[in-house]
């Protein structure tokens, strides 16, 4: 959130809802416009589209999501084929940002290329086991401390162990790669 509200806001975010009085649903032309933010890299820079389930369901109803040769959701259950949109694999996640602006929901969809993020681990994976002898149940608990961030931007302040509010602040991030090398864009629709 911080990188997209800061150094990437003008170059990697297409908000088609800005200034619109009526809701602007997701439409393939907006996705193409968002990919075009990377100019001549748009054709080979993107491999996956990460969208909220509301955006996904709208695109399925409109017949834009493909499952192999069919358009029906049943196909993925029967054959295991992954959905695609504009030839790119679709990942559905309700973790995609949803903002409420003037009573309208604004959904952010990410269109990304390969290896677009770093994962920094603060400490090694810990594994613990426990047993509830009365219930005769065994438990396995794993804990990982990591931080994920986009390639091409860096943490630009000296704060260590930032909280979520600090990570979401755009001025705390700085762009260090050229725009075309940062292979992710965000599209905001209703």
C-alpha positions as CSV (number, residue, x, y, z in Angstrom):
1,X,0.0,0.0,0.0
2,X,2.8,2.4,0.8
3,X,4.7,1.9,-2.4
4,X,1.5,2.4,-4.5
5,X,0.4,5.5,-2.6
6,X,3.9,7.0,-2.7
7,X,6.6,6.5,-5.4
8,X,4.5,4.4,-7.7
9,X,1.3,6.4,-7.5
10,X,1.7,8.4,-10.7
11,X,3.5,5.7,-12.8
12,X,2.0,2.4,-11.8
13,X,-1.6,3.1,-10.7
14,X,-4.6,3.6,-12.9
15,X,-7.7,4.8,-11.0
16,X,-10.6,4.8,-13.4
17,X,-13.0,5.7,-10.6
18,X,-11.4,9.2,-10.0
19,X,-13.9,11.9,-10.9
20,X,-16.6,9.4,-11.9
21,X,-20.1,10.0,-10.6
22,X,-21.3,6.5,-11.4
23,X,-19.6,3.3,-10.4
24,X,-17.0,2.1,-12.9
25,X,-17.0,-1.7,-13.2
26,X,-13.9,-3.6,-14.2
27,X,-13.7,-3.8,-18.0
28,X,-11.0,-5.4,-20.2
29,X,-10.1,-2.1,-21.7
30,X,-9.1,-0.7,-18.3
31,X,-6.9,-3.7,-17.7
32,X,-5.2,-3.0,-21.0
33,X,-4.8,0.7,-20.1
34,X,-3.3,-0.3,-16.8
35,X,-0.8,-2.7,-18.5
36,X,0.1,0.1,-20.9
37,X,1.5,2.1,-18.0
38,X,4.7,0.1,-18.7
39,X,4.7,1.2,-22.3
40,X,6.4,-1.3,-24.7
41,X,7.0,-3.7,-21.8
42,X,3.3,-4.4,-21.4
43,X,3.2,-7.5,-23.6
44,X,5.8,-9.5,-21.8
45,X,5.9,-7.9,-18.3
46,X,2.7,-9.4,-16.9
47,X,1.8,-13.0,-16.1
48,X,-0.7,-12.9,-13.3
49,X,-3.7,-10.8,-12.3
50,X,-4.6,-10.7,-8.6
51,X,-8.2,-9.6,-8.0
52,X,-10.8,-9.4,-5.3
53,X,-13.6,-12.0,-5.4
54,X,-16.1,-9.2,-6.3
55,X,-14.1,-8.1,-9.3
56,X,-13.7,-11.8,-10.3
57,X,-17.4,-12.6,-10.0
58,X,-18.3,-9.6,-12.2
59,X,-15.8,-10.7,-14.9
60,X,-17.1,-14.3,-14.7
61,X,-20.7,-13.1,-15.2
62,X,-19.6,-11.0,-18.2
63,X,-17.9,-14.0,-19.7
64,X,-14.4,-12.6,-19.6
65,X,-12.8,-15.3,-17.4
66,X,-11.7,-18.3,-19.3
67,X,-11.2,-21.9,-18.1
68,X,-9.3,-23.6,-20.9
69,X,-11.9,-23.7,-23.7
70,X,-14.9,-22.9,-21.5
71,X,-16.2,-19.9,-19.5
72,X,-18.0,-21.8,-16.8
73,X,-16.7,-22.0,-13.2
74,X,-17.6,-25.7,-13.0
75,X,-14.7,-26.4,-15.3
76,X,-12.0,-25.6,-12.7
77,X,-13.6,-28.0,-10.3
78,X,-13.9,-30.8,-12.9
79,X,-10.5,-30.4,-14.6
80,X,-8.3,-28.3,-12.3
81,X,-7.7,-25.7,-15.0
82,X,-6.8,-22.3,-13.7
83,X,-8.8,-19.3,-14.7
84,X,-7.3,-16.8,-17.1
85,X,-8.2,-13.2,-18.1
86,X,-6.6,-11.5,-21.1
87,X,-4.3,-14.6,-21.4
88,X,-2.9,-14.2,-17.8
89,X,-3.5,-16.5,-14.8
90,X,-6.0,-15.2,-12.3
91,X,-5.5,-15.3,-8.5
92,X,-8.6,-14.4,-6.5
93,X,-7.9,-13.0,-3.1
94,X,-10.1,-11.0,-0.7
95,X,-6.8,-9.6,0.7
96,X,-6.8,-7.2,-2.3
97,X,-7.4,-3.6,-1.0
98,X,-10.9,-2.3,-0.8
99,X,-11.4,1.4,0.0
100,X,-14.7,3.1,0.7
101,X,-14.9,6.5,-0.9
102,X,-18.1,8.6,-0.8
103,X,-20.0,5.4,0.1
104,X,-18.7,3.5,-2.9
105,X,-16.3,0.6,-2.7
106,X,-13.1,0.9,-4.7
107,X,-11.3,-2.4,-5.5
108,X,-7.6,-2.6,-6.3
109,X,-6.5,-5.3,-8.8
110,X,-2.8,-6.0,-9.3
111,X,-1.3,-7.1,-12.6
112,X,2.1,-8.5,-12.0
113,X,5.1,-10.2,-13.7
114,X,7.4,-12.9,-12.5
115,X,9.5,-12.5,-9.4
116,X,8.1,-9.1,-8.6
117,X,8.6,-9.3,-4.8
118,X,11.4,-9.8,-2.2
119,X,10.7,-11.7,1.0
120,X,13.0,-10.7,3.9
121,X,13.0,-13.1,6.8
122,X,13.6,-11.6,10.2
123,X,14.3,-15.0,11.9
124,X,14.3,-18.6,11.0
125,X,11.1,-20.6,10.8
126,X,10.2,-22.1,14.2
127,X,8.3,-25.3,14.6
128,X,6.7,-26.4,17.8
129,X,4.6,-29.4,18.7
130,X,2.1,-30.0,21.5
131,X,-0.3,-32.7,22.6
132,X,-3.6,-32.6,24.4
133,X,-3.6,-35.9,26.1
134,X,-7.3,-35.8,27.2
135,X,-8.5,-35.1,23.6
136,X,-5.7,-37.3,22.1
137,X,-4.9,-34.5,19.6
138,X,-1.5,-33.4,18.5
139,X,-0.7,-29.9,17.3
140,X,2.0,-28.6,15.0
141,X,2.6,-24.8,15.1
142,X,5.0,-23.0,12.7
143,X,5.9,-19.3,12.9
144,X,7.6,-17.2,10.3
145,X,8.6,-13.6,10.6
146,X,9.0,-12.0,7.2
147,X,8.4,-8.9,5.3
148,X,7.4,-8.8,1.6
149,X,8.0,-5.8,-0.6
150,X,8.2,-4.9,-4.2
151,X,11.4,-5.1,-6.2
152,X,12.4,-1.6,-7.5
153,X,11.4,0.3,-4.4
154,X,13.1,0.6,-1.1
155,X,12.4,1.5,2.5
156,X,13.6,5.2,2.5
157,X,13.6,6.0,6.2
158,X,15.7,4.8,9.1
159,X,12.8,3.4,11.1
160,X,13.4,-0.2,12.2
161,X,10.6,-2.7,12.8
162,X,7.9,-0.4,11.3
163,X,4.3,-1.1,12.1
164,X,1.6,-1.5,9.4
165,X,0.8,2.3,9.5
166,X,4.4,3.2,8.7
167,X,4.6,0.5,6.0
168,X,1.4,2.0,4.4
169,X,2.8,5.6,4.3
170,X,3.9,6.5,0.8
171,X,6.6,8.9,1.8
172,X,8.5,6.1,3.6
173,X,9.2,4.4,0.2
174,X,11.5,5.4,-2.7
175,X,11.6,4.2,-6.3
176,X,15.1,2.9,-7.2
177,X,14.5,1.2,-10.5
178,X,13.2,2.7,-13.8
179,X,9.4,2.5,-14.2
180,X,9.5,-0.2,-16.9
181,X,11.6,-2.5,-14.8
182,X,9.0,-2.5,-11.9
183,X,6.7,-5.1,-13.3
184,X,3.5,-4.5,-11.4
185,X,0.6,-2.1,-11.9
186,X,-2.6,-1.5,-9.9
187,X,-6.0,-0.9,-11.3
188,X,-8.8,0.7,-9.2
189,X,-12.4,0.0,-10.2
190,X,-15.8,-0.1,-8.4
